[in-house]
Amino acid sequence: MRARSTTIQGTPGSVAATTAFVRDEVMPQVRAMDGCVGLSMLADAGTGRCIVTTSWQDAAAMDASREGVRSAAERTAELLGGTPELEEWEIAAMHRVLEAPAGARARVTWLRTAPDAVPRAVDAVRLSLMPKLDDLPGFCSVSIMVRRAEGLTVAAISYDSGEHLERAGEGAREFREEFAPAMGIEVLDTAEFDVALAHLRVPETT
């Protein structure tokens, strides 16, 4: 499966209106496109940074949707007050135990390795991190997406509340500062978001 993420660094005061726009206008439009599986949105009301992700059955469906999604992304970015950055990904793994409820939060970590080492980065998350997540209070889901040619991996882990996100923070720190460097994986960035919309609908692919 494939995914397209639209990242917008916008105005904090516009996040609520943009979330409503994506929910009421963009999501029905995109989900009506052939091969679309779903849509999710992460938002940081404090900084104005938002990430809207659409999921697709395969690369052909994602390719066919490119212009339609770009138009929706531009309208969303205009409302939020920023410039859209669109990136296309392969969905390497998805594990979900609970649908994200209202008030859910997510931690997103961007990783980089040599292109031929992307499978190792994915395995590092799958084998070292994912088995521990099921036992954490409030854990909802984890997704891993990759851009193999560029050596990029992004892992998003969601919890049912900000409290449970914070309680899992030590494990996340250990992964970023100890385990990943030992595996030759560079941590590019990490950020926390509200799960504004949780309708990505990607099936289990661990």
Backbone torsions as a table, in degrees:
resi	resn	phi	psi	omega
1	MET	NA	160.8	-177.3
2	ARG	-125.6	162.5	177.6
3	ALA	-144.7	150.7	173.4
4	ARG	-124.6	125.8	178.5
5	SER	-107.5	139.8	174.6
6	THR	-118.1	112.0	-179.7
7	THR	-104.0	130.8	-178.6
8	ILE	-131.9	125.3	171.8
9	GLN	-95.8	100.4	-172.7
10	GLY	-116.2	-154.8	-177.6
11	THR	-95.5	126.1	-177.3
12	PRO	-52.1	-39.2	-177.4
13	GLY	-69.9	-10.6	-178.2
14	SER	-98.3	-1.2	-173.4
15	VAL	-64.1	-44.5	-177.0
16	ALA	-63.0	-45.4	179.6
17	ALA	-66.4	-36.8	179.1
18	THR	-67.2	-40.5	177.0
19	THR	-58.7	-45.1	178.9
20	ALA	-63.1	-39.2	178.8
21	PHE	-64.2	-45.4	179.5
22	VAL	-63.4	-41.8	-179.6
23	ARG	-65.3	-45.3	-170.7
24	ASP	-90.7	-28.5	-174.9
25	GLU	-112.5	-51.7	-173.8
26	VAL	-73.0	-46.9	-175.3
27	MET	-58.9	-47.4	177.7
28	PRO	-61.6	-37.3	-179.8
29	GLN	-65.3	-47.0	-176.6
30	VAL	-70.7	-41.5	-177.9
31	ARG	-67.6	-17.4	176.0
32	ALA	-80.1	-11.2	179.8
33	MET	-73.4	144.5	-179.7
34	ASP	-58.5	130.3	174.8
35	GLY	85.0	-1.5	178.3
36	CYS	-76.2	134.2	179.6
37	VAL	-98.4	-39.4	-178.5
38	GLY	178.7	-173.3	-176.7
39	LEU	-148.8	142.8	173.6
40	SER	-134.8	160.6	177.6
41	MET	-141.8	129.3	172.6
42	LEU	-109.4	139.2	-175.7
43	ALA	-141.4	140.9	173.8
44	ASP	-117.4	100.5	-177.0
45	ALA	-65.9	-20.6	-179.5
46	GLY	-76.3	-32.4	-177.1
47	THR	-112.5	-17.3	-176.0
48	GLY	84.4	6.7	179.5
49	ARG	-83.1	127.1	-180.0
50	CYS	-132.6	146.8	176.0
51	ILE	-129.6	117.0	175.2
52	VAL	-105.0	126.0	-177.5
53	THR	-120.9	131.5	174.1
54	THR	-112.8	143.7	179.9
55	SER	-112.6	148.6	-172.0
56	TRP	-137.4	149.1	-176.9
57	GLN	-62.5	-35.8	-178.5
58	ASP	-161.6	178.1	-176.9
59	ALA	-64.8	-36.0	-179.2
60	ALA	-63.5	-42.6	178.9
61	ALA	-64.7	-41.4	179.6
62	MET	-64.9	-42.2	178.9
63	ASP	-60.6	-43.4	-177.2
64	ALA	-66.3	-24.5	-176.7
65	SER	-88.4	-3.3	-165.6
66	ARG	-56.2	-49.0	-176.2
67	GLU	-69.2	-40.6	179.0
68	GLY	-63.0	-41.8	178.9
69	VAL	-69.5	-37.5	178.9
70	ARG	-61.4	-41.7	178.7
71	SER	-61.9	-44.3	178.6
72	ALA	-64.5	-38.5	179.6
73	ALA	-64.6	-39.7	-179.9
74	GLU	-66.7	-39.2	178.1
75	ARG	-67.5	-38.5	177.7
76	THR	-64.7	-44.0	-179.2
77	ALA	-65.1	-37.1	178.6
78	GLU	-62.1	-42.4	179.3
79	LEU	-67.4	-39.0	-177.8
80	LEU	-77.8	-21.8	179.2
81	GLY	87.4	37.0	-179.4
82	GLY	-145.9	-171.1	179.3
83	THR	-113.8	130.3	-177.9
84	PRO	-77.9	137.7	172.5
85	GLU	-115.3	110.6	-177.1
86	LEU	-97.5	132.5	177.9
87	GLU	-134.3	142.2	-179.2
88	GLU	-110.9	139.1	-170.4
89	TRP	-134.6	157.3	165.5
90	GLU	-97.4	133.3	177.5
91	ILE	-83.4	110.9	-175.1
92	ALA	-87.4	-31.1	-179.1
93	ALA	-162.2	148.2	174.5
94	MET	-145.3	130.1	176.9
95	HIS	-136.3	123.3	-176.2
96	ARG	-132.7	130.5	175.8
97	VAL	-113.4	-15.5	-175.5
98	LEU	-155.0	134.6	173.0
99	GLU	-67.5	135.3	-177.3
100	ALA	-65.2	121.8	179.8
101	PRO	-84.4	176.0	172.5
102	ALA	-58.6	136.7	-177.9
103	GLY	90.1	1.9	179.9
104	ALA	-67.5	152.0	179.7
105	ARG	-130.5	155.9	-178.4
106	ALA	-136.6	146.6	172.3
107	ARG	-113.1	126.6	-178.5
108	VAL	-114.4	132.6	180.0
109	THR	-126.7	128.0	178.6
110	TRP	-102.4	132.1	-175.3
111	LEU	-125.7	153.7	175.7
112	ARG	-137.9	139.4	174.3
113	THR	-139.5	179.9	167.7
114	ALA	-62.6	145.6	-177.7
115	PRO	-51.4	-39.8	-178.2
116	ASP	-76.0	-5.1	179.2
117	ALA	-102.7	6.6	178.8
118	VAL	-57.4	-43.8	177.2
119	PRO	-56.8	-33.4	178.3
120	ARG	-67.9	-39.4	177.8
121	ALA	-64.3	-42.1	178.0
122	VAL	-63.1	-44.9	179.2
123	ASP	-63.7	-33.9	179.0
124	ALA	-61.4	-41.8	178.1
125	VAL	-71.3	-45.0	-176.8
126	ARG	-64.4	-44.4	-171.1
127	LEU	-89.8	-30.8	-177.0
128	SER	-96.8	-30.2	-172.8
129	LEU	-104.4	-47.4	-172.6
130	MET	-61.0	-39.5	179.7
131	PRO	-61.7	-25.1	-178.6
132	LYS	-83.7	-20.1	-171.4
133	LEU	-69.8	-37.7	-177.0
134	ASP	-58.1	-26.6	-177.3
135	ASP	-89.0	-5.4	-177.4
136	LEU	-83.5	136.5	178.0
137	PRO	-59.0	131.2	174.2
138	GLY	80.1	2.9	179.9
139	PHE	-62.4	132.0	178.6
140	CYS	-107.8	-57.8	-174.7
141	SER	-160.5	162.5	172.2
142	VAL	-138.0	137.0	174.8
143	SER	-128.7	146.4	178.9
144	ILE	-127.8	125.3	178.5
145	MET	-124.7	149.7	-175.4
146	VAL	-136.1	153.8	167.2
147	ARG	-125.6	91.4	-168.0
148	ARG	-59.7	-42.4	-175.7
149	ALA	-63.3	-25.4	-178.4
150	GLU	-102.9	-2.3	-179.7
151	GLY	71.7	26.2	-175.7
152	LEU	-104.5	139.1	175.1
153	THR	-135.3	139.3	174.7
154	VAL	-129.5	132.6	179.2
155	ALA	-119.3	128.5	178.6
156	ALA	-119.8	124.3	-179.0
157	ILE	-120.9	126.2	-177.8
158	SER	-113.0	149.6	179.0
159	TYR	-130.6	160.6	-174.0
160	ASP	-76.8	-7.1	-179.2
161	SER	-160.2	161.8	175.1
162	GLY	-64.2	-33.1	178.9
163	GLU	-61.3	-46.6	-179.0
164	HIS	-70.8	-31.6	174.2
165	LEU	-60.4	-45.1	-179.0
166	GLU	-66.9	-38.5	179.7
167	ARG	-64.0	-26.2	178.6
168	ALA	-88.3	3.1	-173.2
169	GLY	-64.9	-33.7	-178.5
170	GLU	-65.9	-42.4	177.3
171	GLY	-62.6	-39.0	177.9
172	ALA	-64.8	-40.3	178.6
173	ARG	-63.7	-42.7	179.0
174	GLU	-60.9	-40.1	179.1
175	PHE	-63.8	-45.5	-176.8
176	ARG	-68.5	-43.6	-169.0
177	GLU	-95.4	-19.3	-175.6
178	GLU	-120.8	-59.3	-172.6
179	PHE	-68.8	-49.9	-176.8
180	ALA	-59.3	-48.9	178.4
181	PRO	-60.3	-35.5	178.7
182	ALA	-64.7	-25.3	179.0
183	MET	-92.7	3.3	-178.1
184	GLY	75.6	26.2	-179.3
185	ILE	-106.1	126.2	178.4
186	GLU	-90.8	128.6	175.3
187	VAL	-89.0	114.6	-177.2
188	LEU	-82.6	-39.3	-175.1
189	ASP	-166.6	157.3	170.4
190	THR	-145.0	144.2	-177.6
191	ALA	-152.3	155.8	179.6
192	GLU	-116.6	143.0	-173.7
193	PHE	-140.4	158.1	162.7
194	ASP	-77.3	141.4	172.8
195	VAL	-85.2	94.7	-174.6
196	ALA	-75.3	-39.9	177.9
197	LEU	-139.3	133.8	-177.0
198	ALA	-130.1	76.4	-178.7
199	HIS	-133.9	38.3	-176.6
200	LEU	-71.2	-34.4	171.4
201	ARG	61.1	26.2	176.3
202	VAL	-75.9	131.7	179.4
203	PRO	-71.5	164.9	178.7
204	GLU	-58.3	124.1	179.8
205	THR	-144.1	64.9	-177.0
206	THR	-87.8	NA	NA
